[in-house]
Amino acid sequence: MSRIGKLPIAVPAGVTVNLAADNSMTVKGALGTLSRKFDSNMNIDVKATEINVSRANDIKKNRALHGLTRVLINNMVVGVSKGFEKALIINGVGYKVVQSAGKVVFNVGYSHPVDIVPPEGITITIVSPTEVVVKGIDKEKVGQCAANIRAIKVPDPYHLYGIRYKDEVIIKKEGKAAGK
């Protein structure tokens, strides 16, 4: 039995979970609605205060899907009740970010500014000229949007210039030693 898959998912107050016959689930909460279709070999038992996931048999594919299905459902429940966010730090001389006309403009050392339009369901908040927070209810979209922003200017290991996650630790490399 999967250690993650067998754990029950607590459904907080204010969140409603609907499961259709084809294993498609809709989760509604204060922040929005998420829908997803799951594999037919996963048995999802929805009760008023908790959700349990079990598998039909012990085939390798079903064992792999068991924990994944439970985590995806948990992310949906947490997303519509609390939401997800990723913070990014912009580090470099003259590097900054500004918001204008529904898009976010990054000035990170290129000859041109880089414009990012947030995808649907994602909000990009500028905390300071060097800090950005990506928020949303879908964990995958939040993570992908944050990864796309980080990919604009990946941190340089020598000077640490670039865009990094707030909790990311980058080990600074030593430069060339002076000639003797």
N, C-alpha and C positions, 0 to 999 in steps of 0.2 A: 504494500500500500504506500502511496506517495505521502511523505511527511507533510508537504505543503498542501497537496490536494485534499487530504482528509480533514483539514481544519475548517470549521464553519465560518461563514462570512456574516458578521453582524450587520443588520440593516438598521441604520439610525432612524429616529423619528423624522417624518417629513419626506422620506424617500419611498417611492412605490416601485415595485419590480413586477413586470408582466412577462410571462414566458409563453410563447406560442407553441403549437404542436411541432413545428419544424426546428425546434431548439433556437429560435431567434428570441433574443431578450431585449426588452426596452426598460431602461432605468430612468425614472423622472425624479428630480429633486429641486431644491431651491435655486440652484445655479443653471439648470438646463436639463436637456434630455439626451441620452446616449442610447444607441441601438447597435446590436452585433449579433451575428448568427454563429452558432457554435456547432461542432461536429456532432453528428447524430449518435455516435457511440458514447457520448458523455450523458450521464443521467443527472439532471439538475433538479433538485427538490427545493422549491421556493415555499417558505413559511412566512408568517407575519414578521418575525423578528430576526430570522436567519436564513441563509441559503447554504445548502450542502451539495457538493459535487461528488459523484462516484462514477466509476467506469464499468462498462458492460463486461469486459474480460481483461485478461492480462497480456494481450498482444502488445508487442513493443511500441507500436504507434499509439495505442490507447494509454499506455503507461506514461508516455511522453506528453500526451495531450491533457492528462489528468491535472497535473500541477499548473500547466499553462492556462487551462480553462478557469481554474479557481482564481488565479492571479488576475486574469483579464476581467473577470466579474468583480473582484474586489476593487480594481482600479476604476471601474465604472461607478461603483457605489461611492467610493471616496471622492471621485471627480465631481459628481453632481451634488455632493454634500459640502465638501471643503474646497475642492479645486486643486490644481497643481501649479507650481511656479518654479522657474529657473532664473537665477541671477547671473549676469555676466559683467565683467569688469573690462574696461578699455584702458590699456596702459601704453603710453608712448608720448613723445614730445609733439604737441599740437593735435593729438588724436582726440576726437570728441564725437558726440552724437546729438542730433537735434531732431525734433518732430515737426513736420510741416505737411499740411494738406492730406492727412490720412496715411502718410508714409513716414518711415523713419530713415533719416539720412546719416550715414556714417562717413566721417572724414578720418581715414586711417592711413595716411601716408601715400595714397595713390594720387595720380595726376587728376583724378576725377572723384567726386563723391559717389558713394555706393548707396542706392535707394533700396529699401526693403518694404514691401507692402505686406502687412500681416495677413495670414490666411484666415478664412472664415472661422470664427469661434476662438480666435487667439487675440489677446491684447498685449501690446508691447508698451510698457511704461518706462519713461525715462526718469530715474531717481535723481541723477546728477549728470553733468556732461560726460562723465566717465563710467556711469553705471546704468545698466538696462535690466529690466525684469520682464520676463515672458510669462504670461498667465493664461490659463484656460482650464476646461473641464476634461479634455481628452489628453491623457498622459503621453500618448504617442505623438500627437500633434505638437504639444508643448516641447517635448524633447527634440523632435525633428526641426522645429523652428529655431530653437536655441542652437542646435548643431549647425544649421545653415548660417546663422549669424556668426558663430565662432569660425566657420570656414572662410569668411570674408578675409580675415587676417589671422592666421594661426600663430600663436605665440612663438617668438624667436627664442631659442634656448640660451643665446648669448647675452641679449639685453633685456629679454622678457617683454619686448614690444609686441602688441597684438591684442586679440580679444580672447579672454579665458573665462571659464566658469568661476564663480565666486569661491567655491569650495575646492577648486582644482589646485593641486600643488605641482609646480613646475620646478625641477631642479636646474639651477643655473649652471651652465658649463663654463669652464675656465677658458679664457682666451689664449692667444699665442703667448708664449714666454718670450721675453725680450732676448735678442741675440747677444752673445757674449763676445 
